[in-house]
Structure formats: C-alpha cells, structure tokens
Amino acid sequence: MVKYCIYCGRVHTQENPVVNNICLECMIRKGKIIALKKDVIKASLCKVCGSVKIGFKWVETHGFEEAIDRIVREVVPQLITPAPGVEHIEVNEYRLKTVASWRTVVELRINGIYGGKQFSISTDLIIMLEPTKCPRCIMYDSREFDAVIQIRGYDLKRVSKVIEKIVSKDHKILRDLIDTIETGNGVDLYFYGFGAARKLARKLATQLRASLHESFEETGTRSGKKRSRLYISLKPSNKSH
C-alpha cells in the first residue's frame, strides 16, 4: 500500500518517509518531530564552590560553562519527548547563544531517526541558575556533619544503584544521610552520626568488594567534650580485581 502525507500529499520515500500519515518534512516544519517538556530549566548553583544540583546530587563544576554542560548532557535528554515513529534521540551538540551566566540561552542540535531516515533539528532552551549555598559549603561553615563516606575508584552509576538498593530496605540510613556530592574521582556521603555511616559503609564494602579504612579528625568541643569527625574510605581491594 502506498503511503501519503495528509498535509502535503507526497508519497513515502526513503528520503522523506511517511509514518502515521505524516512525512518527515512536515513533522519538522510543523515542529512536531520532538517536544521539550519545558523550555526553561532551573537549577541551583552554589555561589561559593560552583557545584550544580543535578537531580538529588550536587556535582562539582568550575563555573557557569561547566555547570551548563552538565545540565545539557544529563538533564536535557530526560526532557525530550519524541513523536510516534521517532527513535534514537540524542543531543548531538549545543552552543551558547548568550554569555554563560545566571541566565543562558542555549541552542540544542538534536538528532534522531524517523521512519528509518536520520534527521537533525535545532531548538532553543533557557537555563536559569539560581544562586544558593550547597549543603557541603553550609556544612563546612557550620561544621555540623559528623561522618563522611568517601568512595573512590568505582563507576558512579554502579555505586548509585547499590546505595539506592540498600537505603530502600533501611530507611534509618536515609534519615541520617545529609547529602551526596560527586567529586572529580568519586562521591562523598555526609551523615549526621557515626552509626548510619558505618552501617552503610559496611554494606557497601561487601557489595562493592571494597577495602574499608576509618580515620578521625578532631573538630573542637561540644558541651565540654571533644568532638571528632569520622572519615570512612572505600576503595577497590586487591581481591576485587
């Protein structure tokens, strides 16, 4: 059966395929090929250290441009809704139409496949960065956290899945977890108390086959007693290789 486009009447071809009675060119011309769930993205940027909040995590960056890059690569793909018949959507590249700042206009180049034919379109997006102070900087100023798990040498996606699995079964750990912050080579987990940190660290060490090392740092006094902060390091053990 010959396929025709209901808008322009053209016949289906490899160069201009017709899917669900609409050809590729008409889908693009009418702006129906993909849609963004929002055309303005708001994200928190720490005005002290430059970390940006991606989902529930704070990620270290070195300023506006790197923060925008993380948002485009990690947040934007989740906001793209393809039309029926569209496959393999990806943000191929982007450029800044304004100087990177608290409000930045970004032009996205999005690629995909429609009816077996690859296409590429451009669309604009506004990224609004809201100045704030991240939990880590607040904690460093107040010195109120008591324990840190420092995980190094693992794929962060794998670590996140393991943590999510553990805390889904033990909500007490999640209750004492202040924040999760990615660093350049790993992730740090901040806790109010020793107990939850040690409990999670032991479970992680088992599932990740990690070596576990504890150290303490004196941080002053509280109610007349010396106060120490617990640091727990998790790294791949020789046995895990």
C-alpha positions in Angstrom: 0.0 0.0 0.0 1.3 3.4 -1.0 1.7 5.9 2.0 0.7 9.5 1.5 1.2 12.5 3.8 -2.1 14.0 4.9 -0.6 17.5 4.9 1.4 17.8 1.7 0.2 14.7 -0.3 3.6 13.5 -1.0 4.3 9.8 -1.3 6.5 7.9 1.1 10.2 7.7 0.0 13.4 6.8 1.8 14.5 10.4 1.9 11.1 11.6 3.1 9.4 8.7 4.9 5.7 8.8 5.9 4.9 7.5 9.4 1.3 7.6 10.7 0.3 9.5 7.6 2.7 12.4 8.1 6.0 12.8 6.2 9.3 13.7 7.9 9.5 17.2 6.3 6.0 18.1 7.5 6.8 16.8 11.0 9.8 19.1 11.1 8.1 22.1 9.5 5.2 21.9 11.9 7.5 21.4 15.0 6.0 18.0 15.8 9.1 15.8 15.5 10.1 16.3 19.1 9.0 18.3 22.1 10.7 19.5 25.2 8.7 19.0 28.4 9.9 22.5 29.4 11.8 25.3 27.6 13.2 26.8 30.8 15.4 24.7 33.1 16.0 26.0 36.6 18.9 24.6 38.6 20.7 25.6 41.8 24.4 26.7 41.6 26.5 27.1 44.7 27.8 30.7 44.7 30.7 29.5 46.9 32.2 26.4 45.3 30.4 26.3 41.9 28.7 23.0 42.4 25.4 22.5 40.5 22.5 20.4 41.6 21.6 17.6 39.2 18.6 15.7 40.4 19.2 14.9 44.1 23.0 15.3 43.9 25.4 18.2 43.9 28.1 17.9 41.3 31.4 19.9 41.3 31.9 22.3 38.4 34.3 25.1 37.8 31.8 27.8 36.8 28.9 28.6 34.6 30.0 26.9 31.4 30.8 23.6 33.0 27.5 23.7 35.0 25.6 24.3 31.8 27.4 21.5 30.1 26.4 19.0 32.9 22.8 20.2 32.7 22.7 19.8 28.9 24.2 16.3 28.9 22.4 14.9 32.0 19.1 16.8 32.3 18.1 17.8 28.8 17.9 14.2 27.4 15.3 13.4 30.0 13.1 16.3 28.9 12.9 15.3 25.2 9.6 13.7 24.2 9.8 12.1 20.7 6.8 11.9 18.4 5.4 8.4 17.4 7.8 6.8 15.0 10.9 8.7 16.2 13.8 6.7 17.5 17.3 7.0 18.8 17.0 10.6 20.0 20.2 12.3 21.2 21.6 15.8 21.9 24.3 15.8 19.3 25.8 19.2 20.2 24.9 22.6 21.5 26.1 26.2 21.5 25.6 29.2 23.8 23.6 32.0 22.2 24.3 34.3 25.2 27.3 34.5 27.5 27.2 31.8 30.2 25.7 33.3 33.3 22.8 33.0 35.7 20.5 33.1 32.6 21.8 31.5 29.5 20.1 30.8 26.1 21.3 27.5 24.6 20.8 26.2 21.1 20.4 22.5 21.0 21.1 20.3 18.0 19.0 17.1 18.4 19.4 14.1 16.1 17.0 11.2 15.7 15.6 8.7 13.2 12.1 8.9 11.7 10.8 6.1 9.5 14.4 4.9 9.0 15.7 8.3 8.0 18.0 10.3 10.2 17.1 13.9 10.9 18.6 16.8 12.8 16.8 19.9 14.2 17.7 22.9 16.4 15.7 24.3 19.3 16.4 26.9 22.0 16.4 26.3 25.7 16.9 28.8 28.6 18.9 27.6 31.6 18.3 29.6 34.8 20.9 29.1 37.5 19.7 30.1 40.9 22.5 31.3 43.3 22.5 29.4 46.6 24.9 27.7 49.0 25.2 23.9 48.6 24.9 21.6 51.7 28.6 20.9 51.6 29.5 24.6 52.0 26.8 25.1 54.6 28.2 22.1 56.5 31.8 23.3 56.2 30.7 26.7 57.6 28.7 25.2 60.4 30.9 22.1 60.9 27.7 20.2 61.8 28.2 16.9 60.0 29.8 14.0 61.9 30.8 11.4 59.4 31.8 11.2 55.7 32.0 8.1 53.5 34.5 8.7 50.7 34.1 6.3 47.8 36.8 6.2 45.1 37.7 4.1 42.1 34.2 2.9 41.1 31.7 3.6 38.3 29.3 6.2 39.9 26.2 4.7 38.2 27.0 1.3 39.8 27.6 3.0 43.2 24.3 4.9 43.0 22.3 1.7 42.2 23.9 -0.2 45.1 23.2 2.7 47.5 19.6 3.0 46.3 19.1 -0.7 46.9 20.5 -0.5 50.4 18.6 2.6 51.6 15.3 1.3 50.1 15.5 -1.5 52.6 16.8 0.6 55.5 15.2 4.0 55.8 17.1 4.8 59.0 20.3 5.2 56.9 18.5 7.5 54.6 17.2 9.6 57.5 20.8 10.3 58.7 22.2 10.9 55.2 22.6 14.7 54.8 23.9 14.8 51.2 25.5 13.0 48.4 28.1 15.0 46.4 30.1 13.9 43.4 33.8 14.8 43.3 36.2 14.6 40.4 37.1 11.0 41.1 34.3 9.6 43.2 31.5 10.5 45.6 31.2 11.7 49.2 28.3 10.8 51.5 27.7 13.1 54.5 26.0 11.9 57.7 24.8 13.4 61.0 26.0 10.4 63.0 28.6 7.6 63.1 26.1 4.7 63.2 24.3 5.2 59.9 27.6 5.9 58.1 29.3 2.8 59.5 26.3 0.7 58.7 26.1 1.8 55.1 29.9 1.6 54.6 30.0 -2.0 55.8 27.2 -2.9 53.4 28.8 -1.1 50.5 32.2 -2.7 51.3 30.6 -6.1 51.0 28.7 -5.4 47.8 31.5 -3.5 46.1 34.2 -5.8 47.4 35.9 -2.7 48.7 38.6 -2.2 51.3 37.4 -0.1 54.2 39.5 2.3 56.3 38.4 4.6 59.1 40.1 7.7 60.4 39.1 10.6 62.8 39.6 14.3 62.8 39.2 16.4 65.9 36.8 19.3 65.2 36.6 21.0 68.6 34.3 20.6 71.5 30.6 20.2 72.1 29.1 20.6 75.5 32.5 20.5 77.0 33.5 17.2 75.3 36.0 16.8 72.5 34.3 16.3 69.2 35.7 14.1 66.3 34.6 13.6 62.7 34.7 10.1 61.2 36.0 9.6 57.7 35.4 6.2 56.1 37.3 5.5 52.9 36.1 2.8 50.4 38.4 1.8 47.6 38.6 -1.3 45.4 40.5 -4.1 47.2 43.1 -6.2 45.5 40.7 -9.2 45.8 38.1 -7.3 43.7 40.3 -7.3 40.7 
